[in-house]
């Protein structure tokens, strides 16, 4: 247990069986201002909830007093099921949101995702009324379609590495330009897809934006 949170390892009730998860909640039973789900990168390429970018995003959100849930998609770690190319995984995200809604019924939700997790998570988050904020990290716009966000008017943050090998910075800017406000895209100069050696800048971008959102909500 850290000074910031109480940590709990659990199995969520997922659509095809249990989903392995870790919940951080504010220490001492304090009420969080928001509850967040952080979705991990592609399962077929080693993506898990312990990925460094996912862990950093969770730490960044935790530092602001949010409750943060990380989970393994179906077929990863102790999670039941098999990989479903981002389709069935949307049900996994909904299960995570359902869990947070039961734990924190009066608290708005945020969905963050890295790479594959950004496409799956933001697609669900955009259409779920419980979710009020969206964060996409390393959006793989060279390989995946993000046009589902073209009608999404929820506040959106995108953090992209200047040298992202799966989502070129210029392409990411062009894609994000088609999305409605409010939105922000932050470039981390010289960072690759995994923000290697640049996690401090990823942290700064997330914290600055979420802090603004929390301030606006007061």
N, C-alpha and C positions, 0 to 999 in steps of 0.2 A: 504493500500500500504506500502510495506517495502522499505528499502533503496536499496535492491537488485533487486526488480522486481515490475512491474505493474501486478495486478491480474485481471483477467476477467473471469466471469462465463458465460457459453454459452451452446447452444445446437448444437452439430455437426449433419451434415446430415449423418445418418447411413443407412445401407442397408435395415433395416426393420423399419426405423423411427428415430426420434431424439435420440441422445446420450448426456446425461448430462456430462459436462466437465468443467474443470478449467484450464486456461492457465496462466502461469507465464512467462512474458517476461522481458528482461533487462529493467531497469528503463530508462526513458528519450529517448526511441526509439533506444537505442544502438543495433547494429547488434550482435546477438549471434554467437559464433564460431560453435555451433551445436544446433540442436533442438531434444528434447527427448520426447518419449512417455513412461509413466510408467503404467504398467498393474497390476490390483489388483487380490487378491486371490479369491478362489472359491465362486461364488455367492450363492450357496446353503448352505454355512456354514458361512454366514455373511460377505463375502468379499465385500468391496466397495473401491472407490478411496480415502476414508478417513482413511483406514487402517493405523496403525502406521508405519509399515515397508514401505508402499508405500509413505506415507507422508515424512518419513525420507529420502528415496531415492530421492524424488523430491527436498527436501531441500539441499541435498548434491550436486545434479547437478546444482541447482540454485546458490549455493555458488560459482560455477566456471563460472558463466555468461551464462549458457545455457538457452535457452527457454525450458520450461517443461510443458507438457500437461498430465494431469490425466483425466481419463474419467470412467464412469460407464458402464460396459458391459450391453448388452441388458437385460431388465427385472429387472435391479437394479436401485433403486432411481427413478429418473425421466426419465430414458432411456426406450424407447419403446421396445416391443418384449418380448420374453420369453427365458429362459436358453436353450442352444442348445449343451450342453456337449462338448464345446470347438471347435465345427465345425463352426457354424455360427459366433461365437465370433471372428474368424479370420477375417471375413469381417468387424467387428467393429474396429479391429486394423488397417486394411487397410484404413478405413474411417478417423481414427485419423492421420495416416501418410499423407493422401491426404490433410487434413486440414493444417498440418504443412508445407507441400510442397507449398501450396498456400500462407501461411503467410510468409514463409521464403524460397523463391524459389531457392536461391543460396547456401543454408546451408545444410551440410550433416546431416543425422539423426541417432539417437541412439534409440534402443528399450531396455527398462528394464522391468522386470516382477518379481513378487513375487509369488511363489508357483504355483497354477493353471495359474496365469498370466505369469509366466516364460515359461510354455510350449506353451501357445497360442501365446504370443508375440514373442518369439524367433523363433517359427516356421514360422511366417509371416516375421519377420525381416531378417531371413537368406536368404529368397528368393526374397527380395525386393532390387533392386539396389540402391535405395535412402538411404538405411540403411547401415552404415559403421561400427557400433559398437553394441555389444550385452552384456547385463548384466542379469544374472540369479541369483535370490536371493531365498534361501531356495528351491532349485529344488527338487520336490517330487519324487525322483527316485525310491522309494519303491512302488509307486502307479501309476506312469505314464511313458510312453516310450519317451526317448529323443534321440533315434537313428537317428532322422532326422538331427541332428547336425553332424553326422559322415562325411559329405562331406562339412561342412560349414567352409570356410577358413577365415571368417571375425574375427577380434579380439573379444575375448570372456572373460568376467570376471564372475566367479561364487563365491558367498559368501555363506557359509554353516555353520550352527550351529553345534558344535561338538556333541550335544545331540539332533539333529533334529529327531523328532519322525516320520516324513514322508519321510525322505531322510537320511538314515544312512551315516555318514561321510565316512566310508570305501567304501560303495557302490557308493557314489557320486564321490570319487576319481577314482574308477574303470571305471565309466561311462565317466567321463571327459577325462580320459586317452585315450579313443578311438576317441576323437575329434582331428581334425588337429590344428596345431599352426596357429596363435598365440592364446594362452589361458592362463588363470591363475585361480587357485582355492585357495581361502582364507578360512581357518577355523577360526571361532570365538569360542574359547574354552568355553565349558560348556554352550553354548547358545542353547536354544530350537528352535523349528521351527519359532517362532515369535520373536526371538532375544530379549526376555524380559530382560530388565536391561542391554542389550548389544548394544543398538542402536548406542552408540558412536563408538564402534568398527566397526559396519556396515558402518557408515559414513566414518570412516578413510579409510576403504578398497576401497570404491567407489571413494572417492576424490583422493586418491593416484593414482589409476589406470587411471581415466579419465584425471587427470592432465598430466600423462605421455603421454596419447594418444594425447592430445592437443599440447603438446610440440613437439611430433614427427611429427605432421601435419604442423608445421611452417617451 
